[in-house]
C-alpha cells in the first residue's frame, strides 16, 4: 500500500498481479471496490476510479493524464483504456464511464476470454481460472477489449521505437 495526502488513509497499490477493480455494494448498501488479484482478493472503501487515479499518480501521471494520452495516441475519447505503467504491462479499461460510481476496471493482460452471459451481461474468464460476471453487454465489453488491444499495440510500438533509437545512439557513441 502507498499513502495519499492523508497519511492515515491507505490506498491499495495496483500491481501487475491486479486483475480487476470491481465496484460492488456492501451489506449496508455502500459502494466499495473489490480488488481481484491473482492470489488474493480484498475489499476497500475507496471508489474504483479513485484507486485507479492513485495508481496512475504512483507512476507519475493521473487518471486524466492517462486518458488524455490515450486520446492523443489513438483517438479514443470515451471509456478510454489506459496504461497505468506500460513497462510492466499494466493496461486497464473501464466497464462504464469512469465518472460513473458503477465503473469497474479490468486488466487487459489477465483476460483469457469473454463470454456472452445470455442476456445477463458478460462473463470474463481470467487466465488463472477466476471469473467474474458484469452487467455490461457483451458487445460493449468486446469493444473495450479490442480498443485496449489497439491502444496497447500503438503505445508498445512507440516505446520500442524510442528504445531502438536510444540503443542506436548509444552504439554510435562507442563506435
C-alpha positions as CSV (number, residue, x, y, z in Angstrom):
1,X,0.0,0.0,0.0
2,X,1.1,3.6,-0.6
3,X,-0.4,6.6,1.2
4,X,-2.2,9.6,-0.3
5,X,-2.3,13.1,1.1
6,X,-4.0,11.9,4.3
7,X,-1.3,9.8,5.9
8,X,-4.0,7.7,7.7
9,X,-5.9,6.9,4.5
10,X,-4.2,4.0,2.8
11,X,-5.0,3.3,-0.9
12,X,-4.4,-0.1,-2.4
13,X,-1.4,-0.4,-4.8
14,X,-2.2,-1.6,-8.3
15,X,0.5,-4.1,-9.4
16,X,0.9,-6.5,-12.4
17,X,-0.9,-9.1,-10.3
18,X,-4.1,-6.9,-10.2
19,X,-6.7,-8.4,-12.4
20,X,-9.7,-6.1,-11.7
21,X,-11.1,-3.4,-9.6
22,X,-14.8,-4.2,-9.3
23,X,-17.4,-1.8,-7.9
24,X,-19.9,-3.6,-5.6
25,X,-22.4,-2.8,-3.0
26,X,-21.7,-3.9,0.6
27,X,-24.2,-5.2,3.1
28,X,-25.1,-1.6,4.2
29,X,-25.7,-0.5,0.6
30,X,-22.4,1.4,0.2
31,X,-20.3,1.2,-2.9
32,X,-17.0,-0.5,-2.3
33,X,-14.2,-1.7,-4.6
34,X,-13.4,-5.4,-4.7
35,X,-9.8,-5.8,-5.7
36,X,-9.2,-9.0,-7.6
37,X,-5.6,-10.2,-7.8
38,X,-4.0,-13.4,-9.0
39,X,-3.5,-14.8,-5.5
40,X,-5.8,-12.9,-3.1
41,X,-8.8,-10.6,-3.2
42,X,-9.9,-7.9,-0.8
43,X,-12.3,-5.0,-0.5
44,X,-11.6,-1.3,0.1
45,X,-14.0,1.6,0.7
46,X,-12.3,3.8,-2.0
47,X,-14.1,4.1,-5.3
48,X,-12.5,2.1,-8.2
49,X,-11.7,5.1,-10.3
50,X,-10.1,6.8,-7.3
51,X,-7.9,3.7,-6.8
52,X,-7.0,3.9,-10.5
53,X,-6.2,7.6,-10.2
54,X,-3.8,6.9,-7.2
55,X,-2.2,4.1,-9.2
56,X,-1.6,6.4,-12.1
57,X,-0.1,9.0,-9.8
58,X,2.2,6.4,-8.3
59,X,3.6,6.0,-11.8
60,X,3.9,9.8,-12.4
61,X,0.7,10.8,-14.0
62,X,-3.1,10.8,-13.2
63,X,-6.1,9.1,-14.5
64,X,-7.0,12.2,-16.5
65,X,-3.4,12.4,-17.8
66,X,-3.5,8.7,-18.9
67,X,-6.9,9.3,-20.6
68,X,-5.5,12.3,-22.4
69,X,-2.5,10.2,-23.6
70,X,-4.9,7.5,-24.9
71,X,-6.8,10.2,-26.9
72,X,-3.6,11.6,-28.3
73,X,-2.3,8.2,-29.3
74,X,-5.3,6.6,-30.9
75,X,-8.3,9.0,-30.7
76,X,-10.4,7.2,-28.1
77,X,-12.3,9.8,-26.1
78,X,-15.0,7.8,-24.2
79,X,-14.4,4.9,-21.8
80,X,-10.7,5.2,-22.8
81,X,-8.4,2.3,-21.9
82,X,-5.3,3.4,-20.0
83,X,-1.8,2.3,-19.3
84,X,-1.1,2.6,-15.6
85,X,2.5,1.6,-16.4
86,X,3.4,0.3,-19.9
87,X,6.8,-1.0,-18.8
88,X,5.2,-3.5,-16.5
89,X,2.3,-4.3,-18.9
90,X,-0.5,-2.7,-16.8
91,X,-3.2,-1.8,-19.2
92,X,-6.8,-1.4,-17.9
93,X,-10.1,-0.5,-19.4
94,X,-13.3,0.8,-17.7
95,X,-16.5,-1.0,-17.9
96,X,-18.6,2.2,-18.0
97,X,-17.7,5.9,-17.9
98,X,-15.0,6.4,-15.3
99,X,-17.1,9.3,-13.9
100,X,-19.9,6.7,-13.0
101,X,-19.9,5.4,-9.5
102,X,-20.6,2.0,-11.0
103,X,-17.4,1.9,-13.0
104,X,-15.1,-1.1,-12.7
105,X,-11.7,-1.5,-14.2
106,X,-10.4,-4.7,-15.9
107,X,-6.7,-5.6,-16.5
108,X,-6.4,-6.4,-20.2
109,X,-3.4,-8.8,-19.9
110,X,-5.2,-11.1,-17.4
111,X,-8.2,-11.8,-19.7
112,X,-8.3,-15.3,-21.2
113,X,-11.7,-14.8,-22.9
114,X,-15.1,-13.2,-22.5
115,X,-18.5,-14.9,-22.9
116,X,-22.0,-13.6,-23.6
117,X,-23.9,-14.4,-20.4
118,X,-27.2,-14.9,-22.2
119,X,-28.8,-11.6,-21.6
120,X,-27.2,-11.3,-18.1
121,X,-24.2,-9.2,-19.3
122,X,-20.7,-10.6,-19.8
123,X,-18.6,-13.2,-18.1
124,X,-14.9,-12.6,-18.0
125,X,-12.7,-15.6,-17.7
126,X,-9.2,-14.8,-16.4
127,X,-6.0,-16.7,-17.3
128,X,-5.7,-18.1,-13.8
129,X,-9.2,-19.6,-13.9
130,X,-11.1,-16.9,-11.9
131,X,-14.1,-15.4,-13.5
132,X,-16.5,-12.5,-12.9
133,X,-19.9,-11.6,-14.3
134,X,-20.5,-8.0,-15.1
135,X,-23.8,-6.4,-16.1
136,X,-22.3,-4.9,-19.2
137,X,-23.4,-6.0,-22.6
138,X,-21.1,-8.5,-24.4
139,X,-20.8,-6.1,-27.4
140,X,-19.6,-3.2,-25.2
141,X,-17.2,-5.5,-23.4
142,X,-15.8,-6.9,-26.6
143,X,-15.3,-3.4,-27.9
144,X,-13.4,-2.4,-24.8
145,X,-11.1,-5.4,-25.0
146,X,-10.4,-4.7,-28.7
147,X,-9.8,-1.0,-28.2
148,X,-7.4,-1.8,-25.4
149,X,-5.5,-4.2,-27.6
150,X,-5.2,-1.5,-30.3
151,X,-4.1,1.2,-27.8
152,X,-1.6,-1.3,-26.3
153,X,-0.2,-2.1,-29.7
154,X,0.3,1.5,-30.6
155,X,1.9,2.5,-27.3
156,X,4.1,-0.5,-27.2
157,X,5.3,0.3,-30.8
158,X,6.2,3.9,-29.7
159,X,8.1,2.6,-26.7
160,X,10.0,0.1,-28.8
161,X,10.8,2.7,-31.5
162,X,12.3,5.0,-28.8
163,X,14.2,2.2,-27.2
164,X,15.7,1.3,-30.6
165,X,16.7,5.0,-31.2
166,X,18.4,5.2,-27.8
167,X,20.2,1.9,-28.4
168,X,21.5,3.1,-31.9
169,X,22.7,6.4,-30.4
170,X,24.5,4.6,-27.6
171,X,26.1,2.2,-30.2
172,X,27.3,5.3,-32.3
173,X,28.9,6.8,-29.2
174,X,31.1,3.7,-28.7
175,X,31.8,3.2,-32.4
